[in-house]
């Protein structure tokens, strides 16, 4: 059987032009499939890798509405909560590069690194940051992209909080988990609060809390929200995973659309492979008739057709995955991590996705060959030998 398979696979060399373009077309389709499946995986990675012992508290109505800063003291008194910190989305940009988006947040610096322990920073950088009122720490991906280094002065132009804000880069952090991107900019909430006035004064965006017993997550969340039930501003407390899922729910239609498109791409690949296989069978009808005439059985003919398709599927799958890895990981992934790290903290083709892509390529090629193989095996030997062209 192996020898017959190798003989069938050699048929691909008869028309290098057709084989190369078929493999290239299938590889492009597989690359698009890998891209879309990686987008779906990367979008959900925050929820997948969310800390089970961490809760998030936000305004009951919407994530974008603030809550009073004084709430943090009440939250810290709830039994079961080990530590809490808070943050505000700042929404500033570099004046000279207004189109360069990156997450920038004002955080309670004294507790932030304890609650968000995946943010890894050298002790000397941490000490420098805590002692510097205008200090900031940035992710290593963002620092590389913007050309920042420790000791640099950075001026950001506020959008939510207008004005020019001056910062000093005191440290560069790395992330120990895929749930945190390395493209964000963190600075002291106190520095921001001293400047803002009016309704924005003494307001925070959300609270992050670590709990001692993950099995009591629901109970502790309810206890937090009960404290504020009778106040002007109510809260919604949930696990970090639930908060990530609720954020992604607003994009559910887009994600579903991408999933459908990824399978439409596979259908296109099926048509590409099917067309090539059908052309090859049609060209070799007389050869199959000769095989039948000298004693080969119909199943031999079917095997030759399917085996050639299998070889084509294997070649397409391998080339497609290799090309997809290069494009998605080194081009698209790098660009998304640098420019959209808040949404895509880690954008890489997963081995499981690559394996599925190869299996799809092989399965679609074999599936596309079944009808041509059946027709080739049933052809009349006399009619096929009489056929001209």
N, C-alpha and C positions, 0 to 999 in steps of 0.2 A: 504493500500500500504506500509506503514511503517513497519507493522508486516511482510509482505511478504519479504521486503527488509532485515529485521533482520534475518529471517529464511535463506534466500539465503546467507547472509554474514557469517552465522555460518558454511557454507560448507567449508570455508577456514581452519577450524580447523581439518578437516579430515586428512590432510597430512601436519603437521606442518613443516616437513623437506622441502617439496616442497614450501610451502608458504614463509617460512623464506628466502630460497635461492632466490626465485623470487623477493621478496621485496628488498633483499640485492643487487641483480643484478640491479634492476631498480634504487635503491638509488645511486649506484655507477655511473650509466649512468647519472642520474640527477645531481650529484655532478660535473661530467665532463662538463655537459651542463652549470651549473651555473658558473663554472670556466671560460669557454670560453666567455660567455656573459658578465661576469664581466671584463674580459680583454678588450673586445671591448668597454664597457662603460667607464672603467678607462682610456683607451687610449685617448678617446675623451673628457674627463672631463675638460682638460685645455681649450679647445675651448668653451665648454659649459658654464664654469664659468668665461670666460675672461671678463675683464672690458671693457665696451662699451666706456668709456671716455679715453681710453689709446691707443696710437698709437706706432708702432714699425718701426724704420728706419734701414735698413741694406744695404749692398752692393747690387747693382742691379743684379749682376750675381749670387751670392750665399751667403748664410748665413755664410759660413765659411771664406769668404774673408773680411778683415778689411776695415774700412774707416778712413780717417784722423780725429784725435781728434778735430781739429779746426772746424769741421762741426757743433759741438754742439752749438757754439755761433750763427751761422747763423740760426739754427733750433729754438733757443730760441727767435729769433726776429720775427718769423712768427706769424701774427695775429691769435688769437684763441688758441695758445698754452700757457698753464698756467705754466707748469714746465717740465723740461726735465732732464734726467740723462743718464748715459751710463755704459756699462759693457763690460768685456772681458771674454771669456771662458779661464780658466787657465790650466785645464787638468793635475793637479798634483795628486800624490798618497802618501800614507804613506809607507815609505821604508820597514818597518817590516811587512806590510800587503799589498803587491802589487796587490793582487786580489780583494781587497775591493774597489769597485767603489762608488764614490759620486761626486756630482756636486760641483765644486769650481770655483768661479768667482771673478775677480777684478772689483770693482765697484767704482763709484764716491760717496764716502761715505757721503758727505755733502748734497746730494740731493736724494740719493737712497731710503731712508726710507720715503721720502715725496711722491715720485712717486709710489713706490711699498708699499703702505700703509697697505697691508695685512700682511706684516712682522711686527709682534708685539714683542717689546722688552722693558723691564723696562727702565725708564728714566735714572737711574743711570748707567745701562749697556751701554746705548747709549752714554752717556757723556764719559764714560771710553773708549769706542771704538773710538770715534772721536778724543780723545786726544792722542791715542796710535798709532804711525806710523806703528808698526808691529801687530796691533790688528786685531782680526777676530771675527766674530759672526757666530755661527753654529746653525742649527736646533736642536730641542730637541730630535728628533728621532736619528739623527746622533750622537749627544753627548752621548746618552744612549748606542748606539751600540758600539761606540769607547771607552767608559769609560772616556770621557773628561768632565772636569768641569771648571768653571770660575777660571782663574789664572794659568791654565796649559800651559806649553810651548809645541808647536807642530812643528815638522819639516816635511815639505812635499818635496818630490822629483819631480822636474819639468820634464815634457815630452815635451810640446810645448815650454816652457821656461826653458831650462836645468839649473840644479843646485839644491842645497839644500836651501830651503826657510824656514826661522824661523818665527813663529807666536806665539802670545799670545792670548788665548781664553778670550775675554773681555765680552762676552755676549752670552746668549742662547735664540733664538727666537722661537716663535710659529706662526702659520699661522691662520689668521682669515677667510680665504676662501680656498676652495678645489683646486683653481687654482695654489696655491703655495705649494710646498712640504716642509717638515720639515727635509730634509736630505741634505741640502746644506751648503756650507762653503763660506762666503763672507769676503773679505778683501779690503784694500785700493788700488785703481788703482795707485795712486801716488807712493806707495811703489814698485810696480812692474815696473812702467815706469822709475824709477830712475836707475834700474839695467839693463834693457834690452838695447840692442844697435842695430844698423843697421836698417833694414826695419821694425822691430817691434816697433821702437821708436815712441811715440806719435800716436799710432794707437789704435782704439777702435773697438770692435766687433759689437755693435748695440746700438741704442739710444731708450730709452723709454720716451714717452711724454704724459702728461695729457692735455686734451683739455676742454674748457669751455662748448661747445655745441656739444653733440654727433650727432646731425642732420647735422653738418658740417664736419663730419669725412672725407668723400671723398674729399671735397673741400680743407680741410687743408692738407690732404696727398698729393694732387696734387701740392699745393703751395710749400710744402717742397721739393719735387722732382724737381720742375722747377728751384730752386736755383742752383742745381748742374748739370743741363742738359749739360752745356757747359764746365764742368770741367773734369779732367782726370778720376775721380772716380764718377760714377753716383750712385744714391740711389734708393731704392724701399721702399716706405712708405705705410703702411697698418694698419688696425685695429689689435689689439692684437689677436682677434679671427681669422682673416684671416691669420695671421702669424702662428698661431698654426695649422690651417688647411693645410697650405702650407707645413709645416714640416711633418705632418702626411701623406700627399699625397705620399711621397716616400715609405711608407709602405702599400699603399692601396691594393696591391696584397696579402700581408700576411694577412691583416685584412679581406679581402674577403674570403680567404681560411679558416680562423678561423670560419667565419660565416657559411660557407658550412659544415664544420666539426661538428659544434654544432647541425645542423639539421640531419646529418648522425647519430649522437649519439642517437637522438630521434628515428630514424628508428630502430636502434639496440634495444632500449627499447621496441618498438612496437613488435618486433619479440620475445623478452623474455616474454612479457605479453601474446602475442597470443599463444605461445607454451603451457604455463601453463593453459590457459583457455581452449584450445582445448583438452588437456589431461583430464581435469576435466569433460568436457562434454562427452567425449568418455567413461570414467569410469562410468558415471551415466546415460547412455542411458536407461538401464532397469528401473531405478527409474523414469525417465521422462515418460516412457511408462506406468508405474503403475499410475502415476498422471493423464495421459490422460484417462486411463481405468476407473478410479473412478470419472471422470467428469470434470477434469480441462481442460480448453481451451488451444489451441496452444499459445495464447498470454501469458498465465501464465508461460509456459515453457520458452518462450523467455524472459520474465521478470526475472525469476530465474537466467538465464545465465547472462543477462546483469547486474543484481543487484550484483551478485557475483563479476563480473569484476569491477563494480563501487567501491565496497568495497576494492578490491585489488588495484585499482588505487589510492584511497584515502590514504590507508596505505603506498603505495610506495611513493606517493607525499610528505606526511608529514615526513616520515623517511628520504627521499632523501634531503629535504630542511633543516631539522635539521642537518643532517650529513654534508651537503654542507656548511651551515653557520659555523660550527665548523672548517672545513678544510680550506675553502677559507678565512674566516676572521681572524682566529687565527694562521694559519700556513702559507699559501701561501701569504695572504695579508700582514702580518707582515714582511715576508722575502722580498717581492717586495718593500714595502715602505722603508725598511732599506737599501736595496742594489740598487734599481733602482727608487729612489724617483723622479728623474728628469723626468722620463717617466710615473711613476705611483705614483703621489703624494697622492692619496687616493684610496685604493683598498679594497672595501667592497661590499658584495652582497646587491643589492638594493631591497627594499620590492616589487617593481613592478616586478623585475626579478624573485623573489621567487614565487610570485603569479602566474606568467606565467608558471613557472616550475610545480607547483601543478596542474594547469589547463591542461597542456600538459599531465601529468601523468594520470589524470582522463580521458581526451579525448581519449588518445591512448588506454587505457584499455577498454573503452566502444567501441571504434572503432574496436579493435581486437576481441571483443566478438560478433559482429553483424553476421558474417558468421556462426560461431558455433551455435549461438542462432537460426538462421533461419533453419539450418540443424536439430537441436534437435527438433524443433517444427514440422518439416515435416516428421519425422521418422514414419514408420509404427508401430503401437502398437503391432501387432501380431509378426512381424519380430523381434522387439526389445525384446519382452518377450521370444522369442525362442533363442535369442543370448546367447551363453555361453562364459564367460570371456570378 
